[in-house]
Amino acid sequence: MSSSIVFENVTKTFPSREGEELTALRDVGLEIAPGEFTVVVGPSGCGKSTLLDLLAGLATPSSGRVLVDGVPVLGPGLDRGVVFQQYALLPWRDARGNVEFGLEAKGVPRRERRERAQEYLELVGLTGFGDRYPHELSGGMRQRVAIARSLAFDPDVLLMDEPFAALDAQTRDLLQEELLRIWERTGKTVVFITHGIDEAVYLGQRVAVLTSRPGRIKEVIDVGLGDRRTGDVRSSPEFAQLRHRIWEQLQDEVRQAAREGEEAVARV
């Protein structure tokens, strides 16, 4: 199963130390089709993680609505699995036990939990590592466990907040390929946050570019590279054109943010 996602004129504000409101996102409108892999990029501090928190139900909009299959998001739910940059594994549980954790909360019987945990460890390429504890696993392996844990309770939507940012380049490329394979096999709706333009183009069917804060949707770009796991897609002219297009969009926002910062300093 996969689900549609809609952001309807979503604004999110936070109180600041000065007693004024800080607007992280303003009037965000975005539609994501069931089974689509959408990547969100934007300048630092533009509200990318806030957008994902709203979708996960970890925060509520100040105005507007976030809908999953037409139902407003009012809090966390088992229809959405989240993978963060930090692995957040339980150190006292082995890999299999970590994957089983969400299934326990769902009330899945013990034998079925074990079978399903084993299935998803195999899916992420960790056959034979179920009895290893987090400190016995590499960073890439720990992130695979985190992905398996999020997939095991069969969410309709997979939310990923810069999950590969802390990994070395070789491991990151490997896990990007692995994630595409998992997505193609499971058909989940995926929303993926990243700072990396290459990662965005390689993974996404569409790339949503946010403006500098307050974040708004500047452009949604269709990628259309076909099967990215055949041949060296990253060296193709199409890849380079898409990368440059997104880079130009982001550079415009960085320059605008810098100008606004200089003007704010001049007014003080």
C-alpha positions in Angstrom: 0.0 0.0 0.0 1.0 3.6 -0.6 -0.7 6.9 0.2 -1.2 10.3 -1.3 0.1 13.4 0.5 -1.2 17.0 0.3 0.1 20.1 2.0 -2.7 22.7 1.9 -1.4 26.3 2.4 0.7 25.1 5.4 2.3 27.8 7.6 4.4 27.0 10.7 5.6 29.6 13.2 7.6 29.2 16.3 8.1 31.7 19.2 11.6 33.3 19.2 13.7 34.4 22.1 12.8 38.0 21.4 9.1 37.3 21.9 8.3 37.5 18.2 7.2 34.7 16.0 9.6 33.0 13.7 8.0 31.7 10.5 9.6 28.5 9.3 7.2 27.6 6.5 4.7 29.9 4.7 1.8 28.8 2.5 3.3 25.6 1.4 1.3 23.8 -1.2 2.5 20.4 -2.4 0.8 17.2 -3.7 2.5 13.8 -3.8 1.0 10.9 -5.6 0.7 7.4 -4.1 3.9 5.5 -4.6 5.9 8.6 -5.6 9.5 9.2 -4.5 9.7 13.0 -3.8 12.9 14.7 -2.6 12.8 18.1 -0.8 15.9 20.4 -1.0 16.5 23.9 0.1 19.0 26.3 1.8 20.0 25.6 5.4 17.3 26.7 7.8 14.5 26.9 5.2 12.2 24.5 7.1 12.9 21.1 5.4 12.9 19.2 8.6 9.9 21.1 9.9 8.0 20.1 6.8 8.8 16.4 7.5 7.9 16.8 11.2 4.5 18.1 10.2 3.9 15.2 7.9 5.1 12.8 10.6 2.7 14.3 13.1 5.5 15.4 15.4 4.4 19.1 15.0 1.1 20.8 14.0 0.6 23.5 11.4 0.0 27.0 12.6 -2.4 27.3 9.6 -3.3 25.0 6.7 -3.6 21.2 6.7 -1.4 18.2 6.0 -3.4 15.3 4.6 -2.5 11.6 4.0 -5.1 9.9 1.8 -7.4 12.8 2.4 -7.3 12.5 6.2 -5.7 15.3 8.3 -2.5 14.5 10.1 -3.2 15.0 13.8 -0.3 13.1 15.3 2.2 10.2 14.7 0.7 7.1 13.2 1.7 3.6 12.0 0.8 4.6 8.5 4.0 6.7 8.4 7.5 5.4 9.1 10.3 7.8 9.9 14.1 7.4 9.4 16.2 10.2 10.9 19.9 11.1 10.3 20.8 9.7 13.7 20.0 6.0 13.8 18.2 6.1 17.2 18.6 2.4 17.7 18.2 0.8 21.1 21.7 -0.2 22.2 20.5 -3.0 24.5 18.7 -4.7 21.6 20.3 -6.6 18.7 19.4 -5.7 15.1 16.5 -8.1 15.1 15.2 -6.8 18.4 15.4 -3.2 17.1 13.4 -4.2 14.0 10.8 -6.0 16.2 10.3 -2.9 18.4 7.6 -1.3 16.4 5.9 -4.6 15.8 5.6 -5.1 19.6 3.8 -1.8 19.9 1.5 -2.9 17.2 0.7 -6.2 19.1 2.1 -8.5 16.5 2.6 -12.1 18.0 6.1 -13.1 18.9 6.7 -15.7 16.2 5.3 -13.4 13.5 7.5 -10.5 14.8 10.6 -12.6 14.4 9.7 -13.8 10.9 8.9 -10.3 9.7 12.1 -8.8 11.3 14.1 -11.4 9.5 12.4 -10.7 6.2 13.2 -7.0 6.4 16.7 -7.5 7.6 17.2 -9.6 4.4 15.4 -6.9 2.4 18.0 -4.3 3.5 20.9 -6.6 2.9 21.6 -7.7 6.5 21.1 -11.4 6.3 23.2 -13.0 9.1 23.5 -9.8 11.2 20.3 -10.1 13.2 22.1 -11.0 16.4 24.6 -8.1 16.2 24.2 -5.2 18.6 24.4 -1.6 17.3 27.9 -1.1 18.6 29.0 -4.1 16.5 27.7 -2.6 13.3 29.1 0.0 10.9 27.3 3.3 10.4 25.8 2.1 7.1 24.6 -1.1 8.7 23.0 0.8 11.6 21.1 2.9 9.1 20.0 -0.2 7.3 18.6 -1.5 10.6 16.7 1.8 11.1 15.2 1.5 7.6 14.2 -2.1 8.2 12.6 -1.1 11.5 10.5 1.6 9.7 9.5 -0.7 6.9 8.7 -3.7 9.2 5.3 -2.5 10.4 4.4 -1.8 6.7 3.7 1.9 6.7 2.1 3.5 3.6 4.6 6.4 3.7 8.3 6.4 4.4 9.7 9.7 5.7 13.5 10.2 5.6 15.3 13.2 7.1 18.8 13.3 5.6 19.3 9.6 6.5 22.7 9.2 4.7 24.3 12.6 5.7 26.6 11.2 8.3 27.9 8.4 6.1 31.1 8.3 3.9 30.6 8.8 0.2 31.0 5.2 -0.8 28.5 3.9 1.8 26.1 6.7 0.9 26.1 5.8 -2.8 25.6 2.1 -1.9 22.6 2.9 0.3 21.1 5.2 -2.3 21.1 2.3 -4.7 19.7 0.0 -2.0 16.9 2.5 -1.2 15.8 2.7 -4.8 15.7 -1.1 -4.9 13.5 -1.3 -1.8 11.2 1.5 -3.0 10.7 -0.3 -6.4 10.0 -3.5 -4.6 7.6 -2.1 -1.9 5.9 0.7 -3.8 5.9 3.0 -0.8 5.3 6.7 -1.0 8.7 8.2 0.0 9.5 11.8 1.1 13.2 12.3 1.4 15.0 15.4 2.8 18.5 16.2 1.7 21.1 19.0 1.3 22.7 17.1 -1.5 21.8 18.1 -5.1 23.3 14.9 -6.6 21.4 12.8 -4.1 18.2 14.6 -4.9 18.5 14.1 -8.7 19.6 10.5 -8.3 16.8 9.4 -6.0 13.8 11.5 -6.8 11.1 11.2 -9.3 10.4 14.8 -8.5 12.4 17.3 -6.6 10.7 20.1 -4.6 12.9 23.1 -4.1 12.2 25.3 -1.1 13.0 29.0 -0.8 15.1 30.5 2.0 13.2 31.0 5.3 10.3 31.2 5.5 10.2 28.1 3.3 7.8 28.1 0.3 7.7 25.8 -2.7 9.8 27.6 -5.3 9.6 24.9 -8.0 8.8 21.2 -8.3 11.1 19.6 -10.9 10.3 16.3 -12.7 13.4 14.2 -12.9 12.5 11.6 -15.5 15.8 9.7 -15.6 14.2 6.2 -16.0 16.0 3.3 -14.3 18.8 5.0 -12.4 20.4 1.7 -11.3 21.5 0.8 -14.9 24.7 2.4 -16.2 26.3 5.4 -14.8 23.4 7.8 -14.6 25.4 10.4 -12.7 27.6 10.9 -15.7 24.8 11.5 -18.2 24.1 14.9 -19.7 20.5 14.8 -18.5 21.8 14.3 -14.9 24.2 17.3 -15.3 21.4 19.5 -16.7 19.0 18.7 -13.8 21.8 19.2 -11.2 22.6 22.6 -12.7 19.0 23.7 -12.8 18.5 22.8 -9.1 21.9 24.4 -8.2 20.8 27.7 -9.9 17.5 27.7 -8.0 19.3 27.2 -4.6 22.0 29.7 -5.4 19.3 32.4 -6.0 17.8 31.7 -2.6 21.2 31.7 -0.8 22.0 35.1 -2.4 18.6 36.5 -1.5 19.0 35.3 2.1 22.5 37.0 2.2 21.0 40.3 0.9 18.2 40.2 3.5 20.7 39.5 6.2 22.9 42.5 5.2 19.8 44.8 5.1 18.8 43.6 8.6 22.2 44.4 10.0 22.2 47.8 8.3 18.9 48.7 10.0 20.3 47.9 13.5 
